[in-house]
Amino acid sequence: MTTIYDSAKRKHPAIEELIALWRYRDLIYQLVRRDIVARYKRSILGVAWTMLNPLGTMLIMVIVFSKVFNRPDNYAGYVLSGIICWSTFSQSTNMSMRSMVWGSRLLNQIYVPKTSFVLSTVLAGMVNFVLSLVPLFLIFAFSGVQLRPSALLLPIQMIFLFSFSLGVALLVSTLAVFFPDVADLYPVLLTAWMYLTPIIMPLEFYQEILDGLLLYINPFYYIVNLFRILMLDGFVPHLQTWIATGVSSFGILIIGWIFFTLKADDFAYNT
Amino acid sequence: MILHTTHNSTNNEPQQDSAIFLKDVSVHYRLPSETIKTFKEYMIRLVKREIERRSFSALKNINLDVKKGEILGIIGRNGAGKSTLMKVISKVLIPSEGRVWINGQISPLLQLGAGFHPELTGRENIYLNATLLGHSHNQIEQKLNNIIEFAEIGDFIEAPLRTYSSGMRARLGFSVATAWKPDILLLDEVLSVGDVAFREKCVDRMSYFRDQGSTVLIVSHSIESVQETCQNTIWLDKGEIVGSGETVHVCDAYQKEMQRKKSKIDGKLF
Protein backbone atom coordinates (compact mmCIF):
# COMPACT_ATOMS: atom_id res chain seq x y z
CA MET A 1 0.00 0.00 0.00
CA THR A 2 1.41 3.34 -0.96
CA THR A 3 0.78 6.31 1.20
CA ILE A 4 1.06 9.74 -0.28
CA TYR A 5 1.29 12.80 1.88
CA ASP A 6 0.75 16.11 0.18
CA SER A 7 0.80 19.27 2.25
CA ALA A 8 -1.00 21.08 -0.56
CA LYS A 9 -4.00 18.78 -0.40
CA ARG A 10 -4.94 18.70 3.25
CA LYS A 11 -8.48 18.52 4.48
CA HIS A 12 -9.71 20.66 7.34
CA PRO A 13 -7.37 19.94 10.28
CA ALA A 14 -10.27 18.82 12.49
CA ILE A 15 -11.24 16.15 9.93
CA GLU A 16 -7.66 15.24 9.08
CA GLU A 17 -6.94 14.53 12.73
CA LEU A 18 -9.91 12.16 13.00
CA ILE A 19 -8.65 10.14 10.04
CA ALA A 20 -5.11 10.05 11.43
CA LEU A 21 -6.39 8.91 14.83
CA TRP A 22 -8.24 6.03 13.27
CA ARG A 23 -5.04 4.96 11.54
CA TYR A 24 -3.17 5.17 14.86
CA ARG A 25 -5.87 3.47 16.95
CA ASP A 26 -3.42 0.83 18.16
CA LEU A 27 -1.26 3.60 19.55
CA ILE A 28 -4.20 4.94 21.57
CA TYR A 29 -4.67 1.49 23.05
CA GLN A 30 -0.98 1.27 23.95
CA LEU A 31 -0.95 4.72 25.54
CA VAL A 32 -4.05 4.02 27.61
CA ARG A 33 -2.53 0.73 28.70
CA ARG A 34 0.72 2.45 29.62
CA ASP A 35 -1.09 5.08 31.68
CA ILE A 36 -2.95 2.47 33.69
CA VAL A 37 -0.25 -0.16 34.01
CA ALA A 38 2.61 2.21 34.77
CA ARG A 39 0.67 4.07 37.43
CA TYR A 40 0.13 1.01 39.55
CA LYS A 41 3.07 -1.19 38.75
CA ARG A 42 5.27 -0.21 41.64
CA SER A 43 2.66 0.04 44.34
CA ILE A 44 1.64 -2.95 46.40
CA LEU A 45 -2.07 -2.23 46.39
CA GLY A 46 -1.97 -1.53 42.66
CA VAL A 47 -5.31 -0.89 41.02
CA ALA A 48 -6.99 -0.91 44.42
CA TRP A 49 -5.86 2.69 44.84
CA THR A 50 -8.36 3.80 42.23
CA MET A 51 -11.05 2.57 44.55
CA LEU A 52 -9.52 3.50 47.88
CA ASN A 53 -8.75 7.07 46.88
CA PRO A 54 -12.35 8.33 46.43
CA LEU A 55 -13.46 6.25 49.40
CA GLY A 56 -10.93 7.95 51.65
CA THR A 57 -11.90 11.42 50.44
CA MET A 58 -15.56 10.60 50.95
CA LEU A 59 -14.95 9.37 54.47
CA ILE A 60 -13.24 12.64 55.40
CA MET A 61 -16.02 14.69 53.84
CA VAL A 62 -18.73 12.74 55.64
CA ILE A 63 -17.01 13.19 58.97
CA VAL A 64 -16.23 16.87 58.44
CA PHE A 65 -19.49 17.95 56.90
CA SER A 66 -21.81 16.05 59.15
CA LYS A 67 -20.78 18.58 61.80
CA VAL A 68 -21.32 21.59 59.52
CA PHE A 69 -24.48 20.81 57.61
CA ASN A 70 -27.64 19.03 58.32
CA ARG A 71 -26.68 15.87 56.61
CA PRO A 72 -29.19 15.05 53.87
CA ASP A 73 -30.30 11.48 53.26
CA ASN A 74 -27.69 9.25 51.72
CA TYR A 75 -25.03 11.88 52.14
CA ALA A 76 -22.27 9.28 51.76
CA GLY A 77 -23.64 8.15 48.39
CA TYR A 78 -24.19 11.76 47.37
CA VAL A 79 -20.62 12.80 48.15
CA LEU A 80 -19.06 9.71 46.67
CA SER A 81 -20.91 10.05 43.36
CA GLY A 82 -19.86 13.70 43.24
CA ILE A 83 -16.25 12.90 43.99
CA ILE A 84 -16.07 10.10 41.43
CA CYS A 85 -17.39 12.30 38.63
CA TRP A 86 -15.35 15.31 39.62
CA SER A 87 -12.04 13.54 40.11
CA THR A 88 -12.43 11.79 36.77
CA PHE A 89 -12.85 15.19 35.15
CA SER A 90 -10.23 17.08 37.11
CA GLN A 91 -7.59 14.37 36.98
CA SER A 92 -7.98 13.60 33.31
CA THR A 93 -7.85 17.25 32.28
CA ASN A 94 -4.90 17.93 34.55
CA MET A 95 -3.00 14.83 33.42
CA SER A 96 -3.79 15.62 29.78
CA MET A 97 -1.94 18.88 30.09
CA ARG A 98 1.09 17.11 31.47
CA SER A 99 1.02 14.34 28.90
CA MET A 100 0.66 16.96 26.15
CA VAL A 101 3.73 18.81 27.36
CA TRP A 102 5.57 15.47 27.48
CA GLY A 103 4.19 14.54 24.10
CA SER A 104 5.09 17.83 22.46
CA ARG A 105 8.76 16.95 22.92
CA LEU A 106 8.08 13.76 21.02
CA LEU A 107 6.05 15.61 18.42
CA ASN A 108 9.18 17.54 17.64
CA GLN A 109 10.87 14.36 16.49
CA ILE A 110 8.32 12.07 14.92
CA TYR A 111 4.87 12.36 13.42
CA VAL A 112 2.05 11.17 15.66
CA PRO A 113 -1.56 12.41 15.59
CA LYS A 114 -1.32 15.23 18.08
CA THR A 115 -4.56 14.51 19.90
CA SER A 116 -3.36 10.98 20.82
CA PHE A 117 -1.80 12.02 24.11
CA VAL A 118 -4.82 13.94 25.34
CA LEU A 119 -7.32 11.39 24.08
CA SER A 120 -5.52 8.46 25.68
CA THR A 121 -5.20 10.25 29.01
CA VAL A 122 -8.91 11.00 29.12
CA LEU A 123 -9.72 7.43 28.10
CA ALA A 124 -7.50 6.15 30.91
CA GLY A 125 -9.48 8.45 33.23
CA MET A 126 -12.68 6.77 32.07
CA VAL A 127 -11.24 3.34 32.89
CA ASN A 128 -10.52 4.61 36.38
CA PHE A 129 -14.07 5.94 36.53
CA VAL A 130 -15.46 2.47 35.88
CA LEU A 131 -13.16 0.97 38.53
CA SER A 132 -14.24 3.53 41.07
CA LEU A 133 -17.86 2.48 40.62
CA VAL A 134 -17.00 -0.59 42.69
CA PRO A 135 -16.65 1.30 45.99
CA LEU A 136 -19.76 3.29 45.10
CA PHE A 137 -21.79 0.11 44.86
CA LEU A 138 -20.30 -1.02 48.14
CA ILE A 139 -21.42 2.16 49.85
CA PHE A 140 -24.85 1.84 48.22
CA ALA A 141 -25.21 -1.66 49.61
CA PHE A 142 -24.00 -0.45 52.96
CA SER A 143 -26.42 2.47 53.21
CA GLY A 144 -29.37 0.64 51.71
CA VAL A 145 -29.58 2.39 48.34
CA GLN A 146 -31.09 0.13 45.71
CA LEU A 147 -30.02 0.45 42.11
CA ARG A 148 -33.00 0.92 39.83
CA PRO A 149 -33.28 0.14 36.10
CA SER A 150 -32.35 3.76 35.38
CA ALA A 151 -28.75 2.79 36.26
CA LEU A 152 -28.64 0.99 32.91
CA LEU A 153 -28.54 4.41 31.25
CA LEU A 154 -25.21 5.16 32.93
CA PRO A 155 -23.20 4.56 29.70
CA ILE A 156 -24.90 7.61 28.16
CA GLN A 157 -23.89 9.73 31.13
CA MET A 158 -20.36 8.37 30.71
CA ILE A 159 -20.29 9.49 27.09
CA PHE A 160 -21.22 12.98 28.26
CA LEU A 161 -18.58 12.95 30.99
CA PHE A 162 -15.99 11.72 28.51
CA SER A 163 -16.88 14.33 25.85
CA PHE A 164 -16.86 17.18 28.31
CA SER A 165 -13.54 16.10 29.86
CA LEU A 166 -11.94 15.64 26.45
CA GLY A 167 -13.19 19.04 25.27
CA VAL A 168 -11.81 20.87 28.29
CA ALA A 169 -8.61 18.79 28.19
CA LEU A 170 -7.98 19.79 24.58
CA LEU A 171 -8.53 23.47 25.38
CA VAL A 172 -6.20 23.61 28.39
CA SER A 173 -3.58 21.38 26.76
CA THR A 174 -3.33 23.67 23.76
CA LEU A 175 -2.82 26.63 26.05
CA ALA A 176 -0.29 24.71 28.16
CA VAL A 177 1.90 23.97 25.13
CA PHE A 178 2.25 27.66 24.38
CA PHE A 179 2.16 28.97 27.92
CA PRO A 180 3.66 26.63 30.55
CA ASP A 181 2.21 28.70 33.39
CA VAL A 182 -1.26 27.52 32.47
CA ALA A 183 -0.28 24.21 34.07
CA ASP A 184 0.09 26.06 37.38
CA LEU A 185 -2.95 28.22 36.91
CA TYR A 186 -5.40 25.49 35.98
CA PRO A 187 -5.40 23.53 39.29
CA VAL A 188 -6.30 26.73 41.11
CA LEU A 189 -9.14 27.27 38.71
CA LEU A 190 -10.24 23.69 39.24
CA THR A 191 -10.42 24.14 43.00
CA ALA A 192 -12.64 27.17 42.59
CA TRP A 193 -14.79 25.35 40.08
CA MET A 194 -15.21 22.40 42.40
CA TYR A 195 -16.61 24.58 45.16
CA LEU A 196 -18.99 26.18 42.69
CA THR A 197 -20.34 22.76 41.79
CA PRO A 198 -22.44 20.61 44.12
CA ILE A 199 -19.79 17.96 44.71
CA ILE A 200 -19.42 17.83 48.46
CA MET A 201 -21.82 20.44 49.71
CA PRO A 202 -25.54 19.65 49.50
CA LEU A 203 -27.55 20.81 46.52
CA GLU A 204 -29.82 23.05 48.63
CA PHE A 205 -26.87 25.23 49.45
CA TYR A 206 -26.46 26.19 45.77
CA GLN A 207 -30.15 26.46 45.06
CA GLU A 208 -30.39 29.28 47.55
CA ILE A 209 -27.73 31.39 45.82
CA LEU A 210 -29.16 33.68 43.11
CA ASP A 211 -32.07 31.30 42.55
CA GLY A 212 -29.69 28.55 41.50
CA LEU A 213 -28.03 30.59 38.76
CA LEU A 214 -24.65 29.13 39.67
CA LEU A 215 -25.98 25.71 38.80
CA TYR A 216 -27.49 26.53 35.45
CA ILE A 217 -24.44 28.19 33.99
CA ASN A 218 -22.16 25.39 35.17
CA PRO A 219 -21.92 22.63 32.55
CA PHE A 220 -20.41 20.22 35.04
CA TYR A 221 -23.49 20.50 37.24
CA TYR A 222 -25.56 18.87 34.50
CA ILE A 223 -23.18 15.94 34.29
CA VAL A 224 -22.95 15.23 38.00
CA ASN A 225 -26.67 15.84 38.38
CA LEU A 226 -27.48 13.29 35.70
CA PHE A 227 -25.24 10.75 37.41
CA ARG A 228 -27.01 11.18 40.73
CA ILE A 229 -30.47 11.03 39.20
CA LEU A 230 -29.66 7.76 37.43
CA MET A 231 -27.77 6.07 40.21
CA LEU A 232 -28.97 7.55 43.48
CA ASP A 233 -32.51 8.81 42.88
CA GLY A 234 -33.22 5.98 40.47
CA PHE A 235 -35.48 7.59 37.90
CA VAL A 236 -35.15 8.57 34.26
CA PRO A 237 -34.95 12.35 33.97
CA HIS A 238 -36.87 14.64 31.63
CA LEU A 239 -35.80 15.04 28.04
CA GLN A 240 -34.78 18.61 28.94
CA THR A 241 -32.10 17.31 31.30
CA TRP A 242 -30.70 15.01 28.64
CA ILE A 243 -30.61 17.75 26.04
CA ALA A 244 -28.99 20.29 28.35
CA THR A 245 -26.29 17.80 29.35
CA GLY A 246 -25.74 16.58 25.81
CA VAL A 247 -25.54 20.00 24.23
CA SER A 248 -23.11 21.38 26.81
CA SER A 249 -20.77 18.37 26.72
CA PHE A 250 -20.73 17.87 22.97
CA GLY A 251 -20.52 21.63 22.47
CA ILE A 252 -17.38 21.82 24.59
CA LEU A 253 -15.92 18.80 22.80
CA ILE A 254 -16.44 20.33 19.36
CA ILE A 255 -15.02 23.69 20.44
CA GLY A 256 -12.01 22.00 22.07
CA TRP A 257 -11.39 19.73 19.09
CA ILE A 258 -11.46 22.56 16.56
CA PHE A 259 -9.34 24.87 18.72
CA PHE A 260 -6.73 22.17 19.29
CA THR A 261 -6.48 21.01 15.70
CA LEU A 262 -6.29 24.55 14.34
CA LYS A 263 -3.39 25.34 16.66
CA ALA A 264 -1.72 21.92 16.35
CA ASP A 265 0.39 22.87 13.31
CA ASP A 266 2.09 25.52 15.41
CA PHE A 267 3.12 23.12 18.19
CA ALA A 268 6.35 22.14 16.46
CA TYR A 269 7.18 25.80 15.83
CA ASN A 270 7.01 26.48 19.51
CA THR A 271 10.47 25.32 20.54
CA MET B 1 26.97 28.91 -5.88
CA ILE B 2 25.03 26.41 -7.93
CA LEU B 3 26.86 23.37 -9.19
CA HIS B 4 24.28 21.17 -10.78
CA THR B 5 20.58 21.51 -10.73
CA THR B 6 19.62 17.86 -10.55
CA HIS B 7 17.89 18.38 -7.24
CA ASN B 8 17.04 21.98 -7.62
CA SER B 9 14.07 20.70 -9.53
CA THR B 10 12.16 23.01 -11.78
CA ASN B 11 9.23 20.63 -12.10
CA ASN B 12 5.96 21.90 -10.80
CA GLU B 13 4.51 18.50 -10.10
CA PRO B 14 6.06 15.35 -8.56
CA GLN B 15 7.14 12.85 -11.18
CA GLN B 16 6.31 9.16 -11.51
CA ASP B 17 9.58 8.13 -9.88
CA SER B 18 9.65 10.78 -7.16
CA ALA B 19 9.81 9.77 -3.53
CA ILE B 20 10.18 13.21 -2.00
CA PHE B 21 9.10 16.37 -3.73
CA LEU B 22 9.38 19.87 -2.29
CA LYS B 23 8.18 22.98 -4.08
CA ASP B 24 9.05 26.46 -2.81
CA VAL B 25 9.13 25.28 0.77
CA SER B 26 9.85 27.91 3.41
CA VAL B 27 9.79 27.66 7.16
CA HIS B 28 9.64 30.80 9.26
CA TYR B 29 10.28 30.55 12.95
CA ARG B 30 9.44 33.33 15.32
CA LEU B 31 12.60 34.87 16.71
CA PRO B 32 13.56 33.45 20.10
CA SER B 33 13.50 36.89 21.71
CA GLU B 34 9.96 37.34 20.47
CA THR B 35 8.57 34.17 21.96
CA ILE B 36 6.24 34.86 24.80
CA LYS B 37 6.70 32.31 27.50
CA THR B 38 3.83 32.91 29.85
CA PHE B 39 0.11 33.37 29.51
CA LYS B 40 0.28 36.43 31.74
CA GLU B 41 2.85 38.07 29.51
CA TYR B 42 0.76 37.25 26.46
CA MET B 43 -2.31 38.94 27.92
CA ILE B 44 -0.34 42.02 28.93
CA ARG B 45 1.24 42.33 25.52
CA LEU B 46 -2.07 41.72 23.82
CA VAL B 47 -3.62 44.60 25.70
CA LYS B 48 -0.63 46.83 25.00
CA ARG B 49 -0.67 45.72 21.35
CA GLU B 50 2.96 44.73 21.57
CA ILE B 51 2.78 41.34 19.93
CA GLU B 52 5.22 41.53 17.08
CA ARG B 53 5.51 38.87 14.46
CA ARG B 54 9.17 39.14 13.53
CA SER B 55 10.60 35.90 12.33
CA PHE B 56 13.59 34.30 10.75
CA SER B 57 13.54 31.79 7.95
CA ALA B 58 15.03 28.38 8.64
CA LEU B 59 14.28 27.29 5.09
CA LYS B 60 13.91 29.56 2.07
CA ASN B 61 12.23 28.45 -1.14
CA ILE B 62 13.55 24.92 -1.14
CA ASN B 63 12.90 22.94 -4.31
CA LEU B 64 13.81 19.29 -4.16
CA ASP B 65 12.97 16.17 -6.10
CA VAL B 66 14.41 12.97 -4.65
CA LYS B 67 13.88 9.86 -6.74
CA LYS B 68 12.90 6.45 -5.42
CA GLY B 69 15.90 4.41 -4.30
CA GLU B 70 18.21 7.40 -4.20
CA ILE B 71 20.65 7.95 -1.37
CA LEU B 72 21.00 11.62 -0.76
CA GLY B 73 23.37 13.33 1.59
CA ILE B 74 22.59 16.67 3.16
CA ILE B 75 25.53 18.72 4.37
CA GLY B 76 25.83 22.14 5.85
CA ARG B 77 27.03 23.88 8.96
CA ASN B 78 25.12 23.99 12.23
CA GLY B 79 21.98 26.03 11.86
CA ALA B 80 21.92 25.69 8.07
CA GLY B 81 18.44 24.19 8.21
CA LYS B 82 19.28 20.48 7.89
CA SER B 83 17.16 19.37 10.82
CA THR B 84 14.33 21.65 9.81
CA LEU B 85 14.37 20.06 6.38
CA MET B 86 14.15 16.61 7.99
CA LYS B 87 11.23 17.75 10.11
CA VAL B 88 9.37 19.07 7.10
CA ILE B 89 9.90 15.80 5.25
CA SER B 90 8.87 13.66 8.21
CA LYS B 91 5.58 15.60 8.62
CA VAL B 92 6.61 16.89 12.02
CA LEU B 93 6.59 20.46 10.78
CA ILE B 94 4.02 21.83 8.37
CA PRO B 95 5.89 24.37 6.19
CA SER B 96 4.92 28.02 6.44
CA GLU B 97 4.83 28.17 2.65
CA GLY B 98 5.16 25.76 -0.21
CA ARG B 99 4.26 22.18 -0.86
CA VAL B 100 5.66 18.95 0.54
CA TRP B 101 4.80 15.75 -1.27
CA ILE B 102 5.94 12.38 0.04
CA ASN B 103 5.29 9.01 -1.52
CA GLY B 104 5.74 6.13 0.87
CA GLN B 105 6.20 5.28 4.50
CA ILE B 106 8.86 7.23 6.35
CA SER B 107 11.02 5.92 9.13
CA PRO B 108 12.84 8.68 10.95
CA LEU B 109 15.82 7.35 12.83
CA LEU B 110 16.04 10.60 14.71
CA GLN B 111 14.61 9.63 18.02
CA LEU B 112 15.51 6.09 18.99
CA GLY B 113 13.30 4.68 21.69
CA ALA B 114 10.77 7.48 21.53
CA GLY B 115 8.34 7.21 24.39
CA PHE B 116 10.03 4.33 26.19
CA HIS B 117 8.58 4.00 29.65
CA PRO B 118 10.90 2.91 32.50
CA GLU B 119 8.28 0.91 34.39
CA LEU B 120 7.16 -1.21 31.47
CA THR B 121 8.97 -4.34 30.36
CA GLY B 122 11.06 -4.49 27.21
CA ARG B 123 8.30 -6.37 25.45
CA GLU B 124 5.65 -3.82 26.45
CA ASN B 125 7.94 -1.03 25.37
CA ILE B 126 8.34 -2.60 21.94
CA TYR B 127 4.59 -2.35 21.44
CA LEU B 128 4.49 1.21 22.73
CA ASN B 129 7.43 2.40 20.67
CA ALA B 130 6.36 0.66 17.48
CA THR B 131 2.81 2.01 17.65
CA LEU B 132 4.29 5.48 18.11
CA LEU B 133 6.12 4.89 14.85
CA GLY B 134 2.78 4.09 13.25
CA HIS B 135 2.77 0.30 13.14
CA SER B 136 -0.30 -1.73 13.95
CA HIS B 137 -0.65 -4.38 16.60
CA ASN B 138 -0.65 -7.19 14.05
CA GLN B 139 2.45 -5.91 12.31
CA ILE B 140 4.25 -5.82 15.63
CA GLU B 141 3.25 -9.34 16.54
CA GLN B 142 4.72 -10.63 13.31
CA LYS B 143 8.04 -8.93 13.94
CA LEU B 144 8.27 -9.33 17.70
CA ASN B 145 10.72 -12.21 17.77
CA ASN B 146 12.84 -10.56 15.13
CA ILE B 147 13.05 -7.37 17.14
CA ILE B 148 13.98 -9.12 20.37
CA GLU B 149 16.59 -11.24 18.65
CA PHE B 150 18.20 -8.36 16.80
CA ALA B 151 18.41 -6.21 19.94
CA GLU B 152 20.33 -8.95 21.79
CA ILE B 153 18.38 -8.32 24.97
CA GLY B 154 17.93 -11.96 26.00
CA ASP B 155 15.96 -12.67 29.15
CA PHE B 156 15.85 -8.98 30.01
CA ILE B 157 12.94 -8.64 27.64
CA GLU B 158 10.53 -9.35 30.51
CA ALA B 159 12.30 -6.95 32.91
CA PRO B 160 11.28 -3.31 33.34
CA LEU B 161 13.19 -0.91 31.14
CA ARG B 162 14.68 0.94 34.10
CA THR B 163 16.93 -2.08 34.69
CA TYR B 164 18.46 -1.75 31.19
CA SER B 165 21.87 -0.29 30.46
CA SER B 166 21.94 2.66 28.08
CA GLY B 167 23.43 0.42 25.39
CA MET B 168 20.56 -2.04 25.73
CA ARG B 169 18.05 0.75 25.46
CA ALA B 170 19.66 2.10 22.32
CA ARG B 171 19.81 -1.36 20.79
CA LEU B 172 16.16 -2.00 21.53
CA GLY B 173 15.24 1.40 20.09
CA PHE B 174 17.21 0.82 16.93
CA SER B 175 15.86 -2.69 16.57
CA VAL B 176 12.25 -1.48 16.72
CA ALA B 177 12.85 1.47 14.41
CA THR B 178 14.44 -0.66 11.72
CA ALA B 179 12.30 -3.79 11.99
CA TRP B 180 10.27 -2.76 8.98
CA LYS B 181 11.74 -1.83 5.63
CA PRO B 182 10.76 1.79 5.14
CA ASP B 183 10.15 3.41 1.77
CA ILE B 184 12.08 6.42 2.98
CA LEU B 185 14.69 6.36 5.70
CA LEU B 186 15.83 9.53 7.44
CA LEU B 187 19.15 9.41 9.26
CA ASP B 188 20.31 12.33 11.35
CA GLU B 189 24.07 12.31 11.91
CA VAL B 190 26.01 9.07 12.14
CA LEU B 191 24.56 6.29 14.20
CA SER B 192 26.48 5.62 17.35
CA VAL B 193 24.60 2.74 18.85
CA GLY B 194 26.10 0.14 21.16
CA ASP B 195 29.43 -1.59 20.69
CA VAL B 196 31.42 -2.14 17.52
CA ALA B 197 29.84 -5.49 16.70
CA PHE B 198 26.33 -4.10 17.02
CA ARG B 199 27.24 -1.05 14.96
CA GLU B 200 28.31 -3.35 12.16
CA LYS B 201 24.93 -5.06 12.31
CA CYS B 202 23.31 -1.64 12.03
CA VAL B 203 25.36 -0.69 9.01
CA ASP B 204 24.46 -4.03 7.41
CA ARG B 205 20.82 -3.36 7.94
CA MET B 206 21.09 0.10 6.42
CA SER B 207 22.81 -1.29 3.34
CA TYR B 208 20.13 -3.96 3.11
CA PHE B 209 17.43 -1.29 3.03
CA ARG B 210 19.37 0.58 0.41
CA ASP B 211 19.74 -2.53 -1.73
CA GLN B 212 16.04 -3.26 -1.36
CA GLY B 213 15.26 0.11 -2.90
CA SER B 214 14.56 2.35 0.10
CA THR B 215 15.19 6.02 -0.41
CA VAL B 216 17.71 7.21 2.16
CA LEU B 217 18.42 10.72 3.38
CA ILE B 218 21.52 11.20 5.48
CA VAL B 219 22.13 14.42 7.34
CA SER B 220 25.59 15.20 8.56
CA HIS B 221 28.03 17.96 9.15
CA SER B 222 30.96 15.65 8.71
CA ILE B 223 31.52 14.99 5.04
CA GLU B 224 33.31 11.67 5.47
CA SER B 225 30.15 9.74 6.29
CA VAL B 226 28.33 11.36 3.38
CA GLN B 227 31.15 10.62 0.96
CA GLU B 228 31.10 6.97 1.95
CA THR B 229 27.47 6.28 1.24
CA CYS B 230 25.80 8.92 -0.93
CA GLN B 231 25.76 9.25 -4.70
CA ASN B 232 24.31 12.74 -4.56
CA THR B 233 24.45 15.46 -2.01
CA ILE B 234 22.83 18.81 -1.41
CA TRP B 235 24.53 21.58 0.49
CA LEU B 236 22.42 23.80 2.68
CA ASP B 237 23.50 27.18 3.90
CA LYS B 238 21.32 29.66 5.80
CA GLY B 239 18.20 27.81 4.76
CA GLU B 240 18.98 27.67 1.08
CA ILE B 241 20.31 25.01 -1.23
CA VAL B 242 23.61 26.48 -2.37
CA GLY B 243 24.90 23.42 -4.15
CA SER B 244 23.67 20.07 -5.33
CA GLY B 245 24.82 17.24 -7.50
CA GLU B 246 27.35 14.45 -7.30
CA THR B 247 28.74 14.01 -3.83
CA VAL B 248 32.37 14.38 -4.91
CA HIS B 249 31.81 17.82 -6.42
CA VAL B 250 29.53 19.17 -3.74
CA CYS B 251 31.77 17.96 -0.93
CA ASP B 252 34.76 19.43 -2.71
CA ALA B 253 33.15 22.82 -3.00
CA TYR B 254 31.90 22.63 0.56
CA GLN B 255 35.36 21.79 1.85
CA LYS B 256 36.96 24.61 -0.11
CA GLU B 257 34.43 27.06 1.23
CA MET B 258 35.06 25.88 4.77
CA GLN B 259 38.81 26.23 4.22
CA ARG B 260 38.33 29.73 2.86
CA LYS B 261 36.20 30.72 5.84
CA LYS B 262 38.73 29.20 8.18
CA SER B 263 41.71 30.96 6.64
CA LYS B 264 39.78 34.20 6.73
CA ILE B 265 39.32 33.79 10.45
CA ASP B 266 42.93 32.70 10.85
CA GLY B 267 44.01 35.73 8.86
CA LYS B 268 42.17 37.97 11.24
CA LEU B 269 43.72 36.25 14.23
CA PHE B 270 47.31 36.53 13.15
Interface residues (C-beta under 8 A of the other chain):
Chain A: T2 T3 I4 Y5 D6 S7 A8 R23 Y24 D26 L27 Y29 Q30 L31 R33 R34 V37 A38 K41 R42 L106 L107 N108 Q109 I110 Y111 V112 L175 F178 F179 P180 D181 V182 L185 D265 A268 Y269 N270
Chain B: Y29 R30 T35 I36 K37 T38 F39 K40 Y42 K87 S90 K91 V92 L93 I94 P95 G98 R99 V100 W101 I102 N103 G104 Q105 I106 P108 L110 Q111 A114 G115 H117 E119 L120 E124 Y127 L128 T131 L132 L133 G134 H135 S136 H137 P160 D183
